[in-house]
Amino acid sequence: MRPDILNPLFAEVTALKGIGPGLAKPLDRLGLSRVVDVAFHLPTGWVDRVPREELDMADAGRIIAITLTAQSYRSSNGRGPTRVQATDTFGNYVSLVYFGGHAGWAKKLAPIGEPRRVSGRLEHYGQELQIVHPDYVLPLEEAGDTPEREAIYPLSEGLTSKRMAQLAAQAIERAPSLAEWIEPGLLAKQQWPAWREALARIHADPSDTVARERLAYDEIFANQLALMLVRQSSRARRGRALAATGKLREALRLPYALTGAQARTVREIEGDLAQAQPMLRLLQGDVGSGKTLVATLAMLTAVEAGAQAALLAPTEILARQHYESLRRMLAGLPVEIAVLTGRDKGKVREATLMGLAAGTIDILIGTHAIFQEAVGYKDLGLVVVDEQHRFGVAQRMMLQAKAKAAPHLLAMTATPIPRTLTLANYGEMDVSQLDEMPPGRQPIETRVISEDRLGDVVDALGRHLSDEGQAYWVCPLVEESEKSDMAAAEARAETLRARFGNRVGLVHGRMKPAEKDAVMMAFAAGQIGVLVATTVIEVGVDVPNATLIVIEHADRFGLAQLHQLRGRVGRGSGKSNCLLIRGGALSETSRARLALMRETTDGFRIAEEDLRLRGAGELLGTRQSGEAGFRLATPEMLGTLLPVATDDARLLIDRDGGLEGPRGQAARTALYLFERDAGVALLRSG
């Protein structure tokens, strides 16, 4: 249970004054649905106001604060601006300009003959000076309300930084003073303020690096402590050893030898499975490095030892693909495999549930449906989680709770993760890396092409299809948007169908699962030549004959996401190509991203660069639902503060009595404050 002292922070955002339905919408677009979200929505910069007594052309471009008196109003007919002609105390003229029919508002703010303290950006307009839509126009007795430094926040349409600052001030008022969770010696050394003081300081002065560092540290500390508690809880649970002679594995008779990296990883996993202490291992492997084979060998070890194994996939498409792949691979072996997704109903689902409970099903593959309450296993010994970044700590532990004894856990990800983030997101796990590709894989040639050569790309696609090839065409949006010039998947499919007819298929996230699966299966069977898609194909498609991928507006994707998409080709023995279509105006970051994609297919190098260019919160393209992510800590802060926070959390557990001592009670509050309380829940259940 969350401590009562935090309840004011976790109230709905509408608890703040002045938030009605109109303001709630832009806040919701920013992900600010609770008071705590507003408190943790930190400013990214600031505006300095230069106080002035006299207008000066040299100040053009600066934001100034000055006393002005309105002398006259000028309004244009129709949609023209309203100009308030005003003078400073020395008689110098400036125009206060208001657009959009604000004449009445302008006259109310600045009555003729009454001095006002005005703040805004001073600009040249011909030979005159003007301030367009001043930030502040206040009576002199209220001039103290004009801050010399004002925070700039990430915004959504319908919000201003001034309004965000007001809401943040309300949120801070609701923030309680909390007992200190940082080790006293460390706190004194760093000279950090208390948590609540740091929060107030950073909203008041975004340049306060000490306050920002304190808040980032708190978030990292809570994260590392939670991961340690999860590991401690898992290690403390009663597990079972899954030792096998390897007979089932030998019966598999692979037509090729394992790579050195695969063989090493299999040995590490076998060593873990042979222990009574439950395995907690993360398997990192680039696209095509052979993770699924390693996981299959681990599941065969569990089955031979008399236990059941479950493989959890993030999408129905990927679950069914795994099922078909394993069914073919294990044909002839005495191993019963089943699949269970949300789509399975009636007698089929019932038969699967009965087989699991009776123990006649050895390996179950499925989506989150496999850890629902109604699903019971006779003897679950190993859980494999594919595309680990889609599942949070709490979700992967739910499946583990299905076993009588704590099952072993193998988590896999095809998204290469920089070492810093591996420690931050998976600190409770041992890590194996498949850093070697199976022989025979052809390198993917990547080219960057300007969008004005789109016609050439379509011609090349036509030649590719006439040679019996298949291709992906990826677009960032589902439908046309007035506010975006990105090509939409639906519109692109229509234009390609005009040329290639029914050889063009379309999939996107808004389609019903059955519709999406039907198109995917038609593509896999070769009935569709080109699959137009949104990023729904990032995981879950394996079509060796597809050797061309076209990614429109590639400059708007993250590096890691581009790498994942590129991994849809190069899965067979034929040469593959990736065409990145770029827009006309590129930022320096976009140029750097596309240049790196052209230069390398090394996912780990790409991941490190993605972290540097984009930041931890966006590393996986978009924040995934399973992981909390870091709201307050930047990648640079993670690199600096992670080792310190890890040591501090370990000290709390090993020396200071864990969560039971005085510092531990404060740390428990921090876990709830930063929503890393999965560790607390596991300790309670364990």
C-alpha positions as CSV (number, residue, x, y, z in Angstrom):
1,M,0.0,0.0,0.0
2,R,1.3,3.5,-0.9
3,P,2.0,5.5,2.3
4,D,-0.8,7.9,3.1
5,I,1.6,10.9,3.2
6,L,2.0,10.5,-0.6
7,N,-1.8,10.5,-1.4
8,P,-2.0,14.3,-2.1
9,L,0.7,13.9,-4.8
10,F,-1.1,10.9,-6.4
11,A,-4.5,12.6,-6.7
12,E,-5.9,13.2,-10.2
13,V,-4.5,16.3,-11.8
14,T,-8.0,17.9,-11.7
15,A,-7.4,18.3,-7.9
16,L,-5.3,21.3,-8.9
17,K,-7.2,24.7,-9.1
18,G,-8.2,25.9,-12.5
19,I,-8.0,22.5,-14.3
20,G,-11.2,21.8,-16.2
21,P,-11.8,19.5,-19.2
22,G,-10.2,22.1,-21.5
23,L,-6.9,22.2,-19.7
24,A,-6.9,18.5,-18.8
25,K,-6.6,17.5,-22.5
26,P,-3.2,19.2,-23.2
27,L,-2.0,17.9,-19.9
28,D,-3.1,14.4,-20.8
29,R,-1.2,14.7,-24.1
30,L,1.9,15.3,-22.1
31,G,1.2,12.3,-19.9
32,L,0.3,14.5,-16.9
33,S,-2.8,12.8,-15.4
34,R,-1.8,13.1,-11.7
35,V,-0.4,15.8,-9.4
36,V,2.9,14.0,-9.1
37,D,3.3,14.0,-12.9
38,V,3.0,17.8,-12.9
39,A,5.6,18.0,-10.1
40,F,8.0,15.8,-12.0
41,H,7.4,17.7,-15.3
42,L,10.7,19.6,-15.0
43,P,11.6,22.7,-17.0
44,T,14.1,22.2,-19.8
45,G,15.3,25.8,-19.9
46,W,14.7,29.3,-18.8
47,V,14.1,32.9,-19.9
48,D,16.1,35.8,-18.3
49,R,14.3,39.1,-18.2
50,V,16.5,42.2,-18.3
51,P,15.1,45.0,-16.2
52,R,15.3,48.3,-18.0
53,E,14.4,51.9,-17.3
54,E,14.8,53.2,-20.9
55,L,14.1,51.6,-24.3
56,D,17.2,50.9,-26.3
57,M,17.6,49.6,-29.9
58,A,20.6,47.6,-28.6
59,D,18.2,45.4,-26.6
60,A,16.3,44.2,-29.7
61,G,16.1,40.4,-29.4
62,R,16.2,40.4,-25.6
63,I,13.3,39.8,-23.2
64,I,13.1,43.0,-21.1
65,A,11.0,44.2,-18.2
66,I,10.2,48.0,-18.3
67,T,7.6,50.5,-17.1
68,L,5.5,51.8,-20.0
69,T,2.4,54.0,-20.3
70,A,-0.2,53.6,-23.1
71,Q,-0.8,56.7,-25.1
72,S,-3.1,55.5,-27.9
73,Y,-4.6,52.5,-29.7
74,R,-4.5,51.6,-33.3
75,S,-6.6,48.8,-34.7
76,S,-6.6,47.5,-38.3
77,N,-9.8,46.5,-40.0
78,G,-10.5,42.8,-40.4
79,R,-7.8,40.5,-39.0
80,G,-5.0,43.0,-38.6
81,P,-3.2,43.5,-35.3
82,T,-4.1,45.9,-32.5
83,R,-1.2,48.2,-31.6
84,V,-0.9,49.9,-28.2
85,Q,1.3,53.0,-28.6
86,A,3.2,53.3,-25.3
87,T,6.2,55.3,-24.0
88,D,8.8,54.7,-21.3
89,T,9.5,57.3,-18.6
90,F,11.8,59.1,-21.0
91,G,9.2,59.5,-23.7
92,N,10.6,56.8,-26.1
93,Y,8.0,55.0,-28.1
94,V,7.3,51.3,-28.4
95,S,4.3,49.4,-29.8
96,L,2.6,46.5,-27.9
97,V,1.2,44.3,-30.6
98,Y,-1.8,42.0,-30.2
99,F,-3.1,39.7,-33.0
100,G,-6.4,37.9,-33.4
101,G,-9.0,40.5,-32.4
102,H,-7.5,41.2,-28.9
103,A,-8.4,45.0,-29.1
104,G,-10.6,44.9,-26.0
105,W,-8.2,42.8,-24.1
106,A,-5.3,45.2,-24.9
107,K,-7.2,48.2,-23.8
108,K,-8.2,46.5,-20.6
109,L,-4.6,45.5,-19.8
110,A,-3.1,48.9,-20.6
111,P,-5.5,51.8,-20.1
112,I,-4.3,55.1,-21.5
113,G,-2.3,57.2,-19.1
114,E,-1.8,54.4,-16.5
115,P,1.8,53.1,-16.1
116,R,2.3,49.4,-16.4
117,R,5.2,47.0,-15.8
118,V,5.5,45.2,-19.2
119,S,7.7,42.3,-20.0
120,G,8.3,40.6,-23.4
121,R,10.7,40.2,-26.3
122,L,11.8,43.6,-27.8
123,E,12.0,43.5,-31.6
124,H,12.8,45.8,-34.5
125,Y,9.9,46.6,-36.8
126,G,11.2,48.8,-39.5
127,Q,12.7,51.8,-37.7
128,E,10.4,51.2,-34.7
129,L,10.5,49.0,-31.6
130,Q,7.7,46.6,-30.7
131,I,6.8,43.9,-28.2
132,V,4.4,41.2,-29.7
133,H,2.0,39.7,-27.1
134,P,3.9,40.8,-24.0
135,D,4.2,38.0,-21.3
136,Y,3.2,40.4,-18.5
137,V,1.4,43.7,-18.4
138,L,0.9,44.5,-14.7
139,P,-0.1,47.5,-12.5
140,L,3.0,48.8,-10.8
141,E,1.8,47.6,-7.4
142,E,1.8,44.0,-8.8
143,A,5.2,44.4,-10.7
144,G,6.8,42.1,-8.1
145,D,5.0,39.2,-9.8
146,T,7.2,39.5,-12.9
147,P,10.0,36.9,-12.4
148,E,13.5,37.9,-13.6
149,R,14.0,34.3,-14.5
150,E,11.2,32.1,-15.8
151,A,11.1,28.4,-16.5
152,I,10.5,27.0,-20.0
153,Y,8.6,23.7,-20.0
154,P,7.9,21.0,-22.6
155,L,4.4,22.0,-23.8
156,S,1.4,20.8,-25.7
157,E,-1.0,22.9,-27.7
158,G,-3.2,24.8,-25.3
159,L,-0.6,25.3,-22.6
160,T,2.0,28.0,-21.8
161,S,5.1,27.8,-19.7
162,K,3.5,30.4,-17.4
163,R,0.5,28.2,-16.8
164,M,2.7,25.1,-16.3
165,A,4.7,27.0,-13.7
166,Q,1.5,27.9,-11.9
167,L,0.4,24.3,-11.9
168,A,3.8,23.1,-10.7
169,A,3.7,25.6,-7.8
170,Q,0.4,24.1,-6.8
171,A,1.8,20.6,-7.1
172,I,4.8,21.5,-4.9
173,E,2.4,22.9,-2.2
174,R,0.9,19.5,-2.1
175,A,4.3,17.8,-1.8
176,P,5.0,16.7,1.8
177,S,8.4,16.9,3.5
178,L,9.7,13.4,3.6
179,A,12.2,11.6,5.8
180,E,15.7,11.4,4.3
181,W,16.6,8.2,2.4
182,I,20.1,9.1,1.3
183,E,23.0,7.8,3.4
184,P,24.0,10.8,5.7
185,G,27.7,10.7,4.7
186,L,26.9,10.8,1.0
187,L,24.3,13.6,1.5
188,A,26.8,15.8,3.4
189,K,29.5,15.1,0.7
190,Q,27.3,16.1,-2.2
191,Q,25.7,19.0,-0.3
192,W,22.3,18.2,-1.8
193,P,19.1,19.9,-0.5
194,A,16.2,17.8,0.9
195,W,13.9,16.2,-1.7
196,R,11.1,18.7,-1.4
197,E,13.4,21.7,-1.4
198,A,15.2,20.4,-4.5
199,L,11.8,20.1,-6.3
200,A,10.8,23.7,-5.4
201,R,14.2,25.0,-6.4
202,I,14.3,23.4,-9.9
203,H,10.9,24.8,-10.8
204,A,11.9,28.2,-9.6
205,D,15.4,28.2,-11.2
206,P,15.9,25.6,-13.9
207,S,19.7,26.4,-13.9
208,D,20.0,25.0,-10.4
209,T,22.2,22.0,-11.3
210,V,22.5,20.8,-7.6
211,A,18.7,20.6,-7.2
212,R,18.4,18.8,-10.6
213,E,21.1,16.3,-9.6
214,R,19.5,15.6,-6.3
215,L,16.2,14.7,-8.0
216,A,17.9,12.6,-10.6
217,Y,19.8,10.7,-7.9
218,D,16.6,10.0,-6.0
219,E,15.0,8.4,-9.1
220,I,18.1,6.3,-9.9
221,F,18.4,5.3,-6.2
222,A,14.8,4.1,-6.1
223,N,15.3,2.2,-9.3
224,Q,18.4,0.4,-8.2
225,L,17.0,-0.4,-4.8
226,A,13.8,-1.9,-6.4
227,L,15.9,-4.1,-8.7
228,M,18.0,-5.3,-5.7
229,L,14.8,-6.1,-3.8
230,V,13.4,-8.0,-6.8
231,R,16.6,-10.0,-7.1
232,Q,16.8,-10.6,-3.3
233,S,13.1,-11.8,-3.3
234,S,13.6,-14.1,-6.3
235,R,16.8,-15.6,-4.9
236,A,15.2,-16.2,-1.5
237,R,12.2,-18.1,-3.0
238,R,12.4,-21.9,-3.1
239,G,13.4,-23.0,-6.5
240,R,14.3,-26.3,-8.0
241,A,17.3,-27.6,-10.0
242,L,16.6,-28.6,-13.6
243,A,19.5,-30.9,-14.5
244,A,19.3,-33.0,-17.7
245,T,21.6,-35.3,-19.6
246,G,21.1,-33.5,-22.9
247,K,19.3,-36.4,-24.6
248,L,16.5,-34.2,-25.9
249,R,19.0,-31.6,-27.2
250,E,21.0,-34.3,-29.0
251,A,17.8,-35.7,-30.6
252,L,17.2,-32.2,-32.1
253,R,20.0,-32.9,-34.6
254,L,20.7,-29.3,-35.8
255,P,21.9,-29.0,-39.4
256,Y,24.5,-26.5,-38.3
257,A,26.9,-25.9,-35.4
258,L,26.2,-23.4,-32.7
259,T,28.2,-20.1,-32.9
260,G,30.8,-19.6,-30.2
261,A,28.5,-17.0,-28.5
262,Q,25.5,-19.4,-28.6
263,A,27.5,-22.3,-27.1
264,R,28.9,-20.1,-24.4
265,T,25.4,-18.8,-23.5
266,V,23.9,-22.3,-23.5
267,R,26.6,-23.3,-21.0
268,E,25.8,-20.3,-18.8
269,I,22.0,-21.1,-18.9
270,E,22.6,-24.8,-18.2
271,G,24.7,-23.9,-15.2
272,D,21.9,-21.6,-13.9
273,L,19.2,-24.3,-14.4
274,A,21.2,-26.9,-12.5
275,Q,21.0,-24.7,-9.4
276,A,18.1,-24.7,-6.9
277,Q,18.4,-20.9,-6.8
278,P,16.1,-19.6,-9.6
279,M,17.9,-18.2,-12.7
280,L,17.5,-14.6,-13.5
281,R,19.2,-14.0,-16.8
282,L,18.9,-11.4,-19.6
283,L,19.9,-12.6,-23.0
284,Q,20.9,-9.8,-25.3
285,G,21.3,-10.5,-29.0
286,D,21.2,-8.5,-32.1
287,V,18.6,-9.2,-34.8
288,G,19.4,-12.6,-36.3
289,S,22.0,-13.7,-33.7
290,G,20.1,-16.9,-32.8
291,K,18.4,-16.1,-29.5
292,T,15.3,-18.3,-30.2
293,L,17.5,-21.3,-30.7
294,V,19.3,-20.7,-27.4
295,A,15.9,-20.3,-25.7
296,T,14.6,-23.6,-27.3
297,L,17.6,-25.5,-26.0
298,A,17.0,-24.1,-22.5
299,M,13.3,-25.2,-22.7
300,L,14.3,-28.7,-23.8
301,T,16.5,-28.9,-20.8
302,A,13.6,-28.0,-18.6
303,V,11.3,-30.5,-20.3
304,E,13.9,-33.3,-20.0
305,A,14.1,-32.5,-16.3
306,G,10.4,-33.2,-16.0
307,A,9.2,-29.5,-15.9
308,Q,7.1,-27.3,-18.1
309,A,8.4,-24.2,-19.9
310,A,6.5,-21.1,-21.0
311,L,7.5,-18.6,-23.7
312,L,5.9,-15.1,-23.3
313,A,5.8,-13.0,-26.5
314,P,4.8,-9.3,-26.8
315,T,2.4,-9.8,-29.7
316,E,0.0,-12.4,-31.0
317,I,1.8,-12.5,-34.4
318,L,5.2,-13.2,-32.7
319,A,3.6,-15.8,-30.4
320,R,2.1,-17.7,-33.3
321,Q,5.4,-17.4,-35.3
322,H,7.3,-18.8,-32.4
323,Y,4.8,-21.7,-32.2
324,E,5.1,-22.6,-35.9
325,S,8.9,-22.3,-35.8
326,L,9.2,-24.5,-32.7
327,R,6.7,-27.0,-34.0
328,R,8.8,-27.5,-37.2
329,M,12.1,-27.5,-35.3
330,L,11.0,-30.1,-32.6
331,A,9.0,-32.3,-35.0
332,G,9.7,-35.9,-34.1
333,L,10.7,-35.2,-30.5
334,P,8.5,-36.4,-27.6
335,V,7.6,-32.8,-26.8
336,E,4.0,-31.4,-26.7
337,I,3.8,-27.7,-27.7
338,A,0.7,-25.4,-27.5
339,V,-0.1,-21.8,-28.1
340,L,-2.4,-19.5,-26.1
341,T,-3.3,-15.9,-27.0
342,G,-6.3,-13.7,-26.2
343,R,-7.8,-14.9,-29.5
344,D,-8.2,-18.5,-28.4
345,K,-11.7,-19.2,-27.1
346,G,-14.1,-22.0,-26.3
347,K,-13.0,-25.7,-26.7
348,V,-9.5,-24.9,-28.1
349,R,-8.7,-22.7,-25.0
350,E,-10.3,-25.2,-22.7
351,A,-8.2,-28.1,-24.1
352,T,-5.0,-26.1,-23.7
353,L,-5.8,-25.2,-20.1
354,M,-6.6,-28.8,-19.2
355,G,-3.4,-30.0,-20.9
356,L,-1.3,-27.4,-18.9
357,A,-3.0,-28.4,-15.6
358,A,-2.5,-32.2,-16.4
359,G,1.1,-31.7,-17.5
360,T,0.6,-33.2,-21.0
361,I,1.6,-29.8,-22.5
362,D,5.4,-29.4,-22.1
363,I,5.9,-26.0,-23.7
364,L,3.4,-23.2,-23.8
365,I,3.9,-20.2,-26.1
366,G,1.7,-17.1,-25.9
367,T,1.0,-13.5,-25.1
368,H,0.2,-12.0,-21.7
369,A,-2.9,-14.4,-21.7
370,I,-0.5,-17.1,-20.4
371,F,-0.3,-15.5,-16.9
372,Q,-4.0,-14.8,-16.5
373,E,-5.6,-16.1,-13.3
374,A,-7.4,-19.0,-15.1
375,V,-4.2,-20.4,-16.5
376,G,-2.7,-23.1,-14.2
377,Y,0.4,-25.2,-14.7
378,K,1.2,-28.6,-13.3
379,D,4.9,-27.9,-12.9
380,L,6.2,-24.7,-14.5
381,G,10.0,-24.7,-14.3
382,L,11.2,-22.2,-16.8
383,V,9.8,-18.9,-18.1
384,V,11.2,-17.3,-21.3
385,V,10.2,-13.7,-22.0
386,D,10.8,-12.5,-25.5
387,E,11.3,-8.8,-26.4
388,Q,12.0,-8.1,-22.7
389,H,11.7,-4.4,-23.0
390,R,7.9,-4.8,-23.5
391,F,7.4,-6.3,-20.1
392,G,8.1,-4.6,-16.7
393,V,9.4,-6.2,-13.5
394,A,5.9,-6.7,-12.1
395,Q,4.7,-8.4,-15.3
396,R,7.6,-10.9,-15.5
397,M,7.1,-11.7,-11.9
398,M,3.4,-12.4,-12.3
399,L,4.2,-15.3,-14.6
400,Q,6.8,-16.6,-12.1
401,A,4.1,-16.7,-9.4
402,K,2.4,-19.4,-11.5
403,A,4.8,-22.0,-10.2
404,K,4.9,-24.1,-7.0
405,A,8.6,-23.5,-6.7
406,A,10.1,-20.3,-8.1
407,P,10.7,-21.0,-11.8
408,H,13.9,-20.0,-13.7
409,L,13.6,-16.9,-15.8
410,L,15.3,-16.2,-19.1
411,A,14.5,-12.8,-20.6
412,M,15.5,-12.0,-24.2
413,T,15.8,-8.7,-26.1
414,A,16.8,-8.0,-29.7
415,T,17.2,-4.4,-28.8
416,P,20.9,-3.9,-27.9
417,I,21.0,-1.9,-24.7
418,P,24.0,0.2,-23.6
419,R,25.7,-1.0,-20.5
420,T,24.5,1.9,-18.4
421,L,20.8,1.2,-19.2
422,T,21.3,-2.6,-18.8
423,L,22.4,-1.9,-15.2
424,A,19.5,0.6,-14.7
425,N,16.7,-1.5,-16.2
426,Y,17.9,-5.1,-15.6
427,G,20.2,-4.7,-12.5
428,E,18.6,-7.7,-10.9
429,M,19.7,-10.0,-13.7
430,D,22.8,-11.8,-14.9
431,V,23.5,-10.8,-18.5
432,S,24.6,-12.9,-21.5
433,Q,25.4,-11.4,-24.9
434,L,25.1,-13.0,-28.3
435,D,27.8,-10.9,-30.0
436,E,28.4,-13.1,-33.0
437,M,26.3,-13.7,-36.0
438,P,25.6,-17.2,-37.5
439,P,27.7,-17.9,-40.7
440,G,26.0,-17.4,-44.0
441,R,24.2,-14.2,-43.1
442,Q,24.5,-11.7,-45.9
443,P,25.2,-8.1,-44.8
444,I,22.4,-5.6,-45.4
445,E,23.3,-2.8,-47.8
446,T,21.8,0.5,-46.5
447,R,21.3,3.6,-48.6
448,V,19.9,7.0,-47.8
449,I,17.8,8.5,-50.6
450,S,16.1,12.0,-50.8
451,E,12.3,12.0,-51.0
452,D,12.4,13.8,-54.3
453,R,13.7,10.5,-55.8
454,L,10.6,8.6,-54.6
455,G,9.7,7.7,-58.2
456,D,13.1,6.0,-58.7
457,V,12.5,3.9,-55.5
458,V,9.0,2.8,-56.8
459,D,10.6,1.8,-60.1
460,A,13.3,-0.2,-58.2
461,L,10.5,-1.9,-56.2
462,G,8.8,-2.9,-59.5
463,R,12.1,-4.6,-60.7
464,H,12.4,-6.3,-57.3
465,L,8.9,-7.7,-57.5
466,S,9.3,-8.9,-61.1
467,D,12.3,-10.9,-59.9
468,E,9.9,-12.7,-57.4
469,G,11.3,-10.7,-54.5
470,Q,9.2,-9.4,-51.6
471,A,9.6,-6.1,-49.8
472,Y,8.4,-4.1,-46.8
473,W,7.4,-0.4,-47.1
474,V,7.3,1.3,-43.7
475,C,5.4,4.6,-43.0
476,P,5.3,6.4,-39.6
477,L,1.5,7.2,-39.6
478,V,-1.8,5.4,-40.1
479,E,-3.7,8.2,-41.9
480,E,-3.1,11.7,-43.2
481,S,-3.0,14.4,-40.6
482,E,-3.4,18.1,-41.2
483,K,-0.5,18.8,-38.8
484,S,1.9,16.3,-40.3
485,D,3.5,16.0,-43.8
486,M,4.5,12.4,-43.1
487,A,3.4,9.8,-45.7
488,A,0.6,7.7,-44.3
489,A,0.5,4.0,-44.6
490,E,-3.0,4.0,-46.0
491,A,-2.3,6.6,-48.7
492,R,1.0,4.9,-49.6
493,A,-0.7,1.5,-50.0
494,E,-3.3,3.2,-52.4
495,T,-0.6,4.7,-54.6
496,L,1.3,1.4,-54.8
497,R,-1.8,-0.6,-55.5
498,A,-2.5,1.7,-58.4
499,R,0.7,0.4,-59.9
500,F,1.1,-3.2,-58.5
501,G,-2.6,-4.1,-57.9
502,N,-3.4,-6.8,-55.3
503,R,0.3,-7.6,-54.8
504,V,0.2,-4.8,-52.1
505,G,-0.9,-5.6,-48.6
506,L,-1.4,-3.2,-45.6
507,V,-1.0,-3.7,-41.8
508,H,-1.2,-1.1,-39.1
509,G,-1.8,-1.1,-35.3
510,R,-5.5,-0.1,-35.6
511,M,-6.5,-3.2,-37.5
512,K,-8.2,-6.1,-35.6
513,P,-5.7,-8.8,-34.7
514,A,-7.3,-11.4,-36.9
515,E,-7.2,-9.0,-40.0
516,K,-3.6,-8.2,-39.2
517,D,-2.6,-11.8,-38.9
518,A,-4.3,-12.7,-42.2
519,V,-2.3,-10.1,-44.1
520,M,0.9,-11.2,-42.3
521,M,0.3,-14.8,-43.1
522,A,-0.4,-14.0,-46.8
523,F,2.9,-12.1,-46.9
524,A,4.8,-15.0,-45.3
525,A,3.2,-17.4,-47.8
526,G,4.3,-15.2,-50.7
527,Q,0.8,-14.3,-51.8
528,I,1.6,-10.6,-51.2
529,G,4.7,-9.0,-52.8
530,V,5.0,-5.7,-50.8
531,L,3.8,-5.2,-47.3
532,V,3.0,-1.5,-46.5
533,A,3.1,-1.1,-42.7
534,T,3.5,1.1,-39.8
535,T,6.1,0.1,-37.1
536,V,3.8,-2.8,-36.1
537,I,6.3,-5.0,-38.1
538,E,9.2,-3.9,-35.8
539,V,8.9,-7.3,-34.1
540,G,7.1,-10.4,-35.1
541,V,7.8,-11.0,-38.8
542,D,10.2,-13.5,-40.3
543,V,10.0,-13.8,-44.1
544,P,13.4,-14.9,-45.5
545,N,12.3,-14.1,-49.1
546,A,11.7,-10.4,-48.2
547,T,15.1,-8.8,-49.0
548,L,14.1,-5.2,-49.5
549,I,12.8,-2.7,-47.0
550,V,11.9,0.9,-47.7
551,I,11.5,3.3,-44.7
552,E,9.8,6.6,-45.5
553,H,10.8,9.6,-43.4
554,A,13.6,7.6,-41.9
555,D,15.0,10.9,-40.4
556,R,12.0,10.9,-38.0
557,F,12.7,7.5,-36.5
558,G,15.1,6.8,-33.6
559,L,18.3,4.9,-34.4
560,A,17.3,1.8,-32.4
561,Q,13.9,1.6,-34.1
562,L,15.5,2.0,-37.6
563,H,17.9,-0.9,-36.6
564,Q,15.0,-3.1,-35.5
565,L,13.1,-2.3,-38.7
566,R,16.1,-3.0,-40.9
567,G,16.4,-6.4,-39.1
568,R,13.2,-7.5,-40.9
569,V,15.4,-8.2,-44.0
570,G,18.6,-10.1,-44.2
571,R,17.0,-13.2,-42.7
572,G,17.7,-15.5,-45.6
573,S,20.7,-16.3,-47.7
574,G,20.0,-13.7,-50.4
575,K,21.5,-10.2,-50.4
576,S,19.3,-7.6,-48.7
577,N,18.8,-3.9,-49.1
578,C,17.5,-1.1,-46.9
579,L,16.4,2.2,-48.4
580,L,16.1,5.1,-46.0
581,I,14.0,7.9,-47.5
582,R,14.8,11.2,-45.9
583,G,13.0,14.6,-45.9
584,G,14.5,17.7,-47.4
585,A,15.4,19.7,-44.2
586,L,17.6,17.6,-41.9
587,S,18.7,18.4,-38.4
588,E,22.3,17.7,-37.4
589,T,21.0,14.8,-35.2
590,S,19.1,13.3,-38.1
591,R,22.1,13.5,-40.4
592,A,24.3,11.8,-37.7
593,R,21.7,9.0,-37.3
594,L,21.3,8.3,-41.0
595,A,25.1,8.4,-41.5
596,L,25.6,5.8,-38.8
597,M,22.9,3.5,-40.2
598,R,24.7,3.6,-43.5
599,E,28.0,2.9,-41.9
600,T,27.3,0.0,-39.5
601,T,24.9,-2.9,-38.8
602,D,26.4,-3.4,-35.3
603,G,23.4,-3.0,-33.0
604,F,25.4,-2.5,-29.8
605,R,27.3,0.4,-31.4
606,I,24.0,1.9,-32.7
607,A,22.5,1.6,-29.2
608,E,25.3,3.5,-27.6
609,E,25.0,6.2,-30.2
610,D,21.2,6.3,-29.8
611,L,21.6,6.9,-26.1
612,R,24.0,9.8,-26.8
613,L,21.8,11.4,-29.4
614,R,18.3,10.9,-28.1
615,G,18.4,10.1,-24.4
616,A,17.3,7.1,-22.3
617,G,13.6,7.8,-22.4
618,E,13.5,7.5,-26.2
619,L,16.1,4.7,-26.6
620,L,13.5,2.1,-27.8
621,G,11.8,4.5,-30.3
622,T,9.0,5.1,-27.9
623,R,8.7,4.5,-24.3
624,Q,7.5,1.0,-23.8
625,S,4.6,0.1,-21.5
626,G,6.5,-2.3,-19.3
627,E,9.3,-0.2,-18.1
628,A,8.9,3.0,-16.0
629,G,11.7,4.8,-17.7
630,F,13.5,7.8,-16.2
631,R,11.7,11.1,-16.1
632,L,14.2,13.1,-14.0
633,A,17.6,11.5,-14.9
634,T,19.3,12.3,-18.2
635,P,21.6,9.8,-19.8
636,E,24.6,11.8,-18.6
637,M,23.3,11.7,-15.1
638,L,22.7,8.0,-15.3
639,G,26.3,7.5,-16.3
640,T,27.6,9.5,-13.4
641,L,25.1,8.7,-10.6
642,L,24.2,5.1,-11.3
643,P,27.4,3.6,-9.6
644,V,26.9,5.9,-6.5
645,A,23.2,5.0,-6.3
646,T,23.9,1.3,-6.6
647,D,26.4,1.4,-3.8
648,D,24.1,3.4,-1.6
649,A,21.2,0.9,-2.2
650,R,23.5,-2.0,-1.4
651,L,24.6,-0.3,1.8
652,L,21.0,0.1,2.8
653,I,20.3,-3.6,2.3
654,D,23.6,-5.0,3.7
655,R,24.3,-2.6,6.6
656,D,21.3,-0.5,7.4
657,G,18.6,-3.2,7.9
658,G,17.0,-3.0,4.4
659,L,13.5,-1.5,4.5
660,E,12.9,-2.2,8.2
661,G,15.4,0.3,9.7
662,P,14.7,4.1,9.9
663,R,16.5,4.9,6.6
664,G,14.7,1.9,5.1
665,Q,11.3,3.2,6.0
666,A,12.2,6.5,4.2
667,A,13.5,4.5,1.3
668,R,10.2,2.5,1.1
669,T,8.4,5.9,0.7
670,A,10.9,6.8,-2.1
671,L,10.1,3.5,-3.9
672,Y,6.4,4.4,-3.9
673,L,7.1,8.1,-4.8
674,F,9.1,7.0,-7.9
675,E,6.7,4.1,-8.7
676,R,9.4,1.4,-8.2
677,D,7.3,-0.4,-5.6
678,A,7.3,-3.8,-7.4
679,G,10.2,-4.8,-5.0
680,V,8.1,-3.9,-1.9
681,A,5.2,-6.0,-3.2
682,L,7.5,-9.0,-3.9
683,L,9.0,-8.8,-0.4
684,R,5.6,-8.8,1.1
685,S,4.4,-11.7,-1.0
686,G,7.6,-13.6,-0.5
